[in-house]
């Protein structure tokens, strides 16, 4: 975004759509990029959840990354399953091929830590305004309501991927924002 011709560019670690010459450039551009980034991650989370629904896991016996039995299985929307640790290590690599399924090369859904962090930050921001009396959960303005619905989508996908705190956060948002007590109880 600074128009630098740096040999080693880095991409946004959340959406993988914006490229930067370095960390200072990324931080400087965050205010402009933030809304598009959160929207892209929420859209990917919704798509991953839709793909996951109704699709059976193809193979849960052997992880093709470590060539061993699947430990703490994480099923991807494409139907393949891997060890949670193997997928986590794969995501740490910044190359494009590390963001795709090792077998079928479909795009990996956003990482569960990134999903949880983005959703929790949005919730914390709106919650602080509710606590100060600026907003009410019963009558959130359209922008904040959309932000909370995006957070719910991200937490649903983080829950499906096995994030330990995501079900609790999902339950909170379902009860506060959507007034869905049955869904909240099921999430907890």
NUMAR-486982 format. One record per atom (N, C-alpha, C): residue in one letter; x, y, z. Coordinates in steps of 0.05 Angstrom, whole numbers, padded with zeros to 5 digits, always signed. Atoms other than C-alpha are relative to their C-alpha. Example, Ala and Ser with C-alpha at 12.3 -4.5 7.8 and 13.67 -1.06 7.14 Angstrom:
NUMAR-486982
a+00018-00024+00000
a+00246-00090+00156
a+00018+00024+00000
s-00016-00024-00001
s+00273-00021+00143
s-00015+00022+00014
//
This chain:
NUMAR-486982
x+00016-00024+00000
x+00000+00000+00000
x+00017+00025+00000
x-00018-00023+00002
x+00060+00045+00003
x+00013+00001-00027
x-00009+00002+00028
x+00074+00026-00070
x+00030-00008-00001
x-00028+00009-00001
x+00142-00003-00049
x+00003-00024-00018
x-00006+00024+00016
x+00174-00054-00094
x+00018-00019+00016
x-00015+00018-00017
x+00199-00097-00037
x+00000-00028-00011
x-00003+00027+00011
x+00224-00165-00057
x-00016-00020+00017
x+00014+00019-00018
x+00191-00199+00003
x-00025+00014+00011
x+00026-00011-00009
x+00118-00179+00010
x-00013-00019+00019
x+00015+00017-00019
x+00074-00204+00067
x-00029+00007-00004
x+00028-00004+00004
x+00000-00214+00064
x-00014+00003+00028
x+00016-00002-00025
x-00054-00198+00116
x-00004-00028+00011
x+00001+00027-00012
x-00053-00257+00164
x-00029-00008+00005
x+00029+00007-00004
x-00130-00254+00171
x-00013-00008-00026
x+00015+00005+00024
x-00158-00249+00101
x+00017-00010-00023
x-00019+00008+00021
x-00096-00263+00058
x-00006+00014-00027
x+00007-00015+00025
x-00121-00211+00007
x+00016+00025-00004
x-00015-00025+00002
x-00080-00149+00022
x+00030-00006+00004
x-00029+00005-00001
x-00004-00147+00012
x+00014+00025+00009
x-00015-00022-00011
x+00046-00104+00048
x+00030-00004-00002
x-00029+00002+00001
x+00120-00088+00045
x+00012-00007+00027
x-00009+00006-00027
x+00126-00096+00120
x-00021+00006+00021
x+00018-00003-00022
x+00093-00093+00188
x-00009+00030+00004
x+00009-00028-00003
x+00094-00016+00193
x-00020+00009-00021
x+00019-00006+00022
x+00059-00010+00126
x-00027-00012+00006
x+00025+00014-00007
x+00007-00061+00149
x-00015+00015+00022
x+00012-00014-00022
x-00006-00024+00214
x-00012+00027-00009
x+00009-00025+00010
x-00012+00042+00178
x-00026-00002-00016
x+00023+00004+00017
x-00064+00014+00130
x-00024-00013+00014
x+00020+00015-00013
x-00105-00024+00182
x-00027+00013+00001
x+00026-00014-00002
x-00159+00029+00191
x-00016-00001-00026
x+00014+00002+00025
x-00175+00028+00117
x-00007-00029-00007
x+00003+00028+00008
x-00168-00048+00110
x-00019-00015+00019
x+00014+00015-00021
x-00204-00069+00174
x-00028-00009-00009
x+00028+00007+00007
x-00276-00068+00148
x-00001-00021-00021
x-00001+00020+00022
x-00260-00106+00084
x+00011-00026+00010
x-00012+00024-00011
x-00217-00155+00123
x-00020-00016+00016
x+00020+00014-00017
x-00271-00172+00174
x-00022-00011-00017
x+00022+00010+00018
x-00324-00177+00119
x+00010-00024-00016
x-00011+00023+00015
x-00279-00224+00078
x+00002-00025+00018
x-00003+00022-00018
x-00264-00268+00138
x-00028-00011+00008
x+00027+00009-00007
x-00338-00270+00158
x-00013-00015-00023
x+00011+00013+00024
x-00358-00288+00087
x+00012-00028-00004
x-00013+00026+00002
x-00306-00344+00085
x-00010-00019+00022
x+00010+00016-00022
x-00330-00369+00153
x-00029-00011-00007
x+00028+00009+00007
x-00403-00371+00128
x+00002-00021-00022
x-00003+00019+00022
x-00381-00407+00064
x+00010-00027+00010
x-00011+00025-00011
x-00340-00458+00103
x-00022-00015+00016
x+00021+00013-00016
x-00399-00471+00150
x-00021-00012-00019
x+00020+00011+00020
x-00447-00480+00090
x+00011-00025-00013
x-00013+00023+00013
x-00397-00528+00057
x+00001-00024+00019
x-00003+00021-00020
x-00388-00567+00121
x-00027-00015+00005
x+00026+00011-00006
x-00463-00578+00131
x-00008-00020-00021
x+00009+00020+00019
x-00487-00642+00099
x+00022-00015-00014
x-00022+00014+00012
x-00418-00665+00078
x+00014-00018+00020
x-00013+00019-00018
x-00387-00726+00109
x+00030+00001-00003
x-00029+00001+00001
x-00314-00731+00126
x+00009-00024-00016
x-00009+00021+00018
x-00277-00772+00074
x+00017-00021+00014
x-00019+00018-00013
x-00221-00802+00116
x+00008+00012+00027
x-00008-00010-00027
x-00211-00794+00191
x+00020-00019+00013
x-00018+00019-00011
x-00163-00852+00200
x+00029+00009-00001
x-00028-00007+00004
x-00097-00825+00172
x+00002+00029-00007
x-00006-00028+00007
x-00071-00754+00171
x+00023-00001-00021
x-00021+00001+00021
x-00033-00745+00105
x+00022+00020+00004
x-00021-00019-00006
x+00008-00689+00135
x+00022-00014+00016
x-00020+00014-00017
x+00042-00730+00190
x+00002-00030-00006
x+00002+00028+00008
x+00025-00798+00159
x-00003-00017+00025
x+00006+00015-00024
x-00002-00822+00225
x-00029+00000+00006
x+00028-00001-00006
x-00068-00833+00259
x-00008+00029+00007
x+00010-00027-00005
x-00111-00771+00264
x-00004+00004+00030
x+00002-00006-00028
x-00104-00740+00333
x-00015+00027+00003
x+00016-00024-00003
x-00156-00689+00355
x-00009+00011-00027
x+00008-00005+00028
x-00189-00689+00287
x-00013+00027-00005
x+00012-00025+00010
x-00206-00625+00249
x-00009-00007-00028
x+00011+00004+00026
x-00253-00635+00191
x-00002+00026-00015
x+00002-00024+00017
x-00248-00586+00134
x-00026+00000-00017
x+00024-00001+00015
x-00307-00563+00092
x+00001-00018-00025
x-00002+00017+00023
x-00280-00604+00033
x-00005-00029+00007
x+00005+00027-00008
x-00290-00667+00074
x+00024-00015+00011
x-00024+00013-00010
x-00218-00684+00091
x+00005+00007+00029
x-00006-00005-00028
x-00195-00690+00163
x+00030-00004+00006
x-00028+00000-00007
x-00127-00677+00194
x+00003+00003+00030
x-00005-00006-00028
x-00095-00673+00262
x-00002+00030+00005
x+00003-00028-00006
x-00110-00607+00296
x+00028+00013+00000
x-00027-00010-00001
x-00035-00596+00308
x+00012+00003-00028
x-00011-00001+00027
x-00017-00611+00236
x-00012+00023-00016
x+00013-00023+00014
x-00068-00561+00208
x+00010+00026+00011
x-00010-00024-00013
x-00045-00510+00258
x+00028+00007-00010
x-00027-00004+00010
x+00028-00519+00237
x+00000+00008-00030
x+00002-00006+00029
x+00008-00517+00163
x-00008+00030-00004
x+00009-00028+00002
x-00027-00449+00174
x+00022+00019+00006
x-00022-00018-00008
x+00037-00420+00204
x+00017+00008-00024
x-00016-00006+00024
x+00071-00423+00136
x-00014+00021-00016
x+00012-00023+00013
x+00059-00359+00098
x-00004-00004-00031
x+00003+00003+00029
x+00060-00389+00027
x-00029-00007-00007
x+00028+00004+00008
x-00005-00396-00013
x-00008-00029+00002
x+00008+00029-00001
x-00002-00473-00017
x-00005-00009+00029
x+00006+00007-00028
x-00003-00475+00060
x-00028+00008+00008
x+00027-00008-00006
x-00072-00444+00058
x-00021-00016-00015
x+00018+00017+00015
x-00103-00500+00018
x+00001-00029+00012
x+00000+00027-00009
x-00123-00572+00034
x+00022-00016-00014
x-00022+00014+00012
x-00062-00617+00023
x-00009-00021-00021
x+00009+00020+00019
x-00104-00668-00015
x-00014+00011-00025
x+00016-00009+00023
x-00154-00630-00059
x+00006+00029-00007
x-00008-00028+00005
x-00124-00559-00056
x-00023+00020+00001
x+00020-00021-00005
x-00190-00525-00037
x+00009+00018+00022
x-00009-00020-00019
x-00181-00462+00003
x-00008-00008+00029
x+00006+00005-00028
x-00176-00473+00078
x-00018+00022+00011
x+00016-00021-00013
x-00228-00437+00120
x+00019+00017+00017
x-00016-00016-00018
x-00201-00380+00162
x+00008-00015+00025
x-00010+00014-00024
x-00159-00404+00220
x-00016+00006+00025
x+00018-00003-00023
x-00196-00415+00285
x+00009+00021+00020
x-00009-00022-00018
x-00152-00368+00326
x-00006+00027-00011
x+00006-00026+00013
x-00160-00312+00276
x-00030+00005+00000
x+00029-00004-00002
x-00235-00324+00273
x-00009+00008+00027
x+00008-00007-00027
x-00242-00323+00348
x+00009+00028+00008
x-00010-00026-00007
x-00198-00262+00356
x-00016+00023-00012
x+00015-00020+00014
x-00235-00221+00304
x-00028+00003+00012
x+00027+00000-00011
x-00303-00241+00332
x+00000+00011+00028
x+00000-00009-00027
x-00283-00229+00404
x+00006+00030+00002
x-00006-00029+00000
x-00254-00160+00388
x-00025+00016-00007
x+00025-00014+00007
x-00320-00140+00354
x-00019-00001+00023
x+00018+00002-00023
x-00360-00166+00413
x+00009+00019+00023
x-00010-00017-00022
x-00315-00130+00463
x-00006+00030-00005
x+00005-00028+00008
x-00322-00064+00425
x-00029+00007+00004
x+00029-00005-00002
x-00398-00068+00422
x-00008-00002+00030
x+00007+00004-00028
x-00403-00094+00494
x+00008+00024+00017
x-00009-00024-00015
x-00363-00034+00520
x-00020+00023-00005
x+00020-00022+00005
x-00413+00013+00486
x-00026-00006+00014
x+00024+00008-00015
x-00471-00026+00516
x+00003+00006+00030
x-00006-00005-00028
x-00439-00023+00585
x+00000+00029+00007
x+00000-00029-00005
x-00430+00052+00579
x-00027+00013-00005
x+00027-00011+00005
x-00504+00060+00560
x-00003+00013-00027
x+00002-00012+00027
x-00490+00084+00489
x-00018-00016-00018
x+00016+00018+00017
x-00524+00023+00458
x-00015-00019+00018
x+00016+00021-00014
x-00574-00030+00478
x+00000-00025-00018
x+00001+00025+00015
x-00572-00103+00458
x-00027-00003-00015
x+00026+00003+00012
x-00646-00098+00442
x-00004+00017-00025
x+00004-00018+00023
x-00639-00042+00391
x+00027+00009-00011
x-00025-00007+00012
x-00570-00045+00359
x-00004+00014-00026
x+00001-00012+00027
x-00560+00002+00300
x+00009-00020-00021
x-00005+00019+00022
x-00553-00032+00232
x+00030-00008-00002
x-00029+00006+00003
x-00476-00027+00230
x+00010-00018+00022
x-00008+00017-00023
x-00466-00057+00299
x-00013-00027-00002
x+00014+00026+00003
x-00518-00111+00286
x+00013-00017-00021
x-00014+00015+00021
x-00483-00131+00222
x+00027-00010+00010
x-00026+00008-00012
x-00417-00132+00259
x-00003-00024+00019
x+00005+00022-00018
x-00447-00178+00311
x-00008-00026-00015
x+00008+00024+00016
x-00478-00224+00258
x+00025-00012-00013
x-00025+00010+00011
x-00409-00229+00225
x+00016-00014+00022
x-00013+00013-00023
x-00380-00246+00294
x-00012-00027+00006
x+00013+00026-00005
x-00432-00300+00303
x+00008-00020-00022
x-00009+00018+00021
x-00413-00330+00235
x+00028-00009+00004
x-00028+00008-00005
x-00339-00329+00253
x+00001-00019+00024
x-00001+00018-00023
x-00353-00361+00321
x-00012-00027-00006
x+00011+00026+00009
x-00396-00415+00289
x+00022-00017-00013
x-00021+00014+00014
x-00338-00434+00244
x+00023-00007+00019
x-00021+00006-00020
x-00287-00429+00301
x-00009-00023+00018
x+00011+00022-00016
x-00332-00475+00342
x+00002-00027-00016
x-00002+00024+00017
x-00336-00525+00284
x+00028-00010-00003
x-00028+00008+00003
x-00260-00524+00279
x+00012-00008+00027
x-00009+00010-00026
x-00254-00539+00354
x+00014+00021+00018
x-00012-00020-00018
x-00233-00473+00386
x-00013-00003+00028
x+00012+00006-00027
x-00242-00484+00462
x-00018+00022+00011
x+00016-00022-00011
x-00271-00415+00477
x-00023+00009-00018
x+00019-00009+00019
x-00313-00405+00415
x-00029-00007+00007
x+00028+00006-00007
x-00376-00442+00440
x-00011+00019+00021
x+00010-00019-00021
x-00380-00396+00501
x-00006+00027-00013
x+00004-00026+00013
x-00372-00333+00458
x-00024-00001-00018
x+00023+00003+00018
x-00423-00360+00408
x-00026+00001+00017
x+00024+00000-00018
x-00472-00373+00465
x-00007+00028+00010
x+00004-00028-00009
x-00463-00302+00491
x-00014+00016-00022
x+00011-00016+00021
x-00476-00271+00424
x-00028-00009-00009
x+00027+00009+00007
x-00535-00315+00407
x-00021+00009+00020
x+00019-00009-00020
x-00568-00297+00473
x-00003+00030+00000
x+00001-00029-00001
x-00551-00222+00472
x-00012+00012-00026
x+00007-00013+00025
x-00559-00206+00398
x-00025-00011-00013
x+00023+00013+00014
x-00608-00256+00368
x-00022-00009+00019
x+00020+00010-00020
x-00645-00273+00433
x-00008-00029-00005
x+00004+00029+00006
x-00637-00346+00412
x+00010-00016+00024
x-00008+00014-00024
x-00636-00380+00480
x+00005-00029-00005
x-00005+00028+00006
x-00642-00450+00451
x+00027-00004-00013
x-00026+00002+00013
x-00583-00438+00405
x+00023+00006+00019
x-00020-00007-00019
x-00544-00406+00461
x+00006-00023+00019
x-00003+00023-00018
x-00557-00465+00507
x+00015-00023-00014
x-00014+00021+00015
x-00535-00513+00452
x+00029+00006-00004
x-00028-00008+00004
x-00471-00473+00440
x+00016-00004+00025
x-00015+00003-00025
x-00452-00473+00514
x+00007-00029+00004
//
